[in-house]
Amino acid sequence: NVSNLLLISPSQKMPPTTTVKGKQVEIILNDTLLQNTTYTIDINGSIQDNNEGNPLNKKLIFSTGNYIDSMHYSGSVLHLKTNKPCEECNVHLFIEPLDSNILLRKPDYIARTDKSGRYRFTNLPPQIFHLIALEDENKNLLLDRRENISNYKTITPTFNNTDDTTYIYQYLPYKKPELKIVKNSTRGFLKIYLTEPISYNPELYINNKQSDYTFNDNRDTINIFYHPSGDTTKIIIYSLIDTLSLDYIEPNTLKEPLIKIEKKGASCIQLSTNQHIKEVNQNKITVLQDSTLYIIDSLTTQKNAVNIYSAFNFYKDYTVIIDSSFIQTINNTISLPDTLLIPKLNETDPVLKLTIKAIPDTFQILEIIHKENIIKKITIIKDTSITINNLQSGNYNIRLIKDLNKNTIWDTGDPIMGLEPEPIHNLESFELRNNWDKELIINNI
């Protein structure tokens, strides 16, 4: 597998030609060699024996001058967001300073990381280099959109061991998004999917009238509540970068709103629907606790949600009984009878209690991660205490992001512009077990 694994430094513009003759492999370099230069051919497992497939990991070193360079440089490459090593990540060295041409230039020297993310350059000349790490998915030695890359740094090889750490993140240069209506959109409630997430807060107009909206956590879906005024709704999104527009043909048939349990907390059960609520009838809803009538303190509405307030104990079963016409929408459709069950929490499930000491005048994003999935995301602008129930047992991680532009998402950097990504701090992992209450205090970081 020479085309993907064999590494030659300094790099060759033309790939080498290889032929197999019994127990021999002949490698022909098709470029003109530089004078007074040390070359390294890293076999890097590209050759395997015929019987058991054992890879050959050797380096062939020769010089076109009267000496062989002997300086070296080593380090590791980690993913900035997870702090995990990058296996088979390319580390590129350039002799000339880097600029926007790194999209088009192949490196002068190249190394590849092992399973632990470690790399090592050997037999380098004594001069200054510019280093960049790249998770080269398509093996073309160039930076492509959405590949992971580091910002570049200037390094100097030495005779001693080095332990440099380089962090990579996803390269997301700006690309104009396209708008698509999500299938479960209805009259008065639109969900618009963006093919590219946007970090800015644009102005949104419905039929030439400015409208409120909300983003999802990933900022690639916009939720809009509006009052239809015809058969077609025109949506325009203005920003300093682009103008995006979409014409939405209103559906002819109006169905009854669907109701589901959205979320629950110590003092509130929130119901949500797929339509824009006009009003609710509090006499049309009943809550039972273990089959006994439960008193509701109050009930409020907000666009497509109904909040039921009381001192709930979710270690007991609840049943929400909805009569016909509990909800009336702005399209004058009404909800049908329904029964929603809220099973009690398992008392043996782990409970996580967090006390977060905020940094004054600083926005932060706290993410709780289990099995590489974000199970909870919290925006921190002041000292906060939170209890999270009904978690699975297992190992968890907490990631803190310094939200410099206050847009509630992590903004990656730009190696072309020399912009650093927003700072991330990964706390040490911790374990949750059944019948455990885990309390963590997170101080200013």
Secondary structure, 3 states (H helix, E strand, C coil): CHHHHCEEECCCCCCCEEEEECCEEEEECCCCCCCCCEEEEECCCCCECCCCCCECCCEEEEECCCCCCCEEEEEEEEECCCCCECCCCEEEEECCCCCHHHHCCCCCEEEECCCCCEEEEEEECCCCEEEEEEECCCCCCCCCCCCEECCCEEECCECCCCCEEEEEEECCCCCCCCEEECCCCECCEEEEEECCCCCCCCEEEECCEECCEEECCCCCEEEEECCCCCCEEEEEEECCCCEEEEEEECCCCCCCCCEEEEEECCCEEEEEECCCEEEECHHHEEEEECCEEECCCEEEEECCEEEEECCCCCCCCEEEEECCCCEEECCCCECCCEEEEECCCCCCCCEEEEEECCCCCCCEEEEEEECCEEEEEEEECCCEEEEECCCCCEEEEEEEEECCCCCCCCCCCECCCCECCCCEEECCCEEECCCCEEEEEECCC
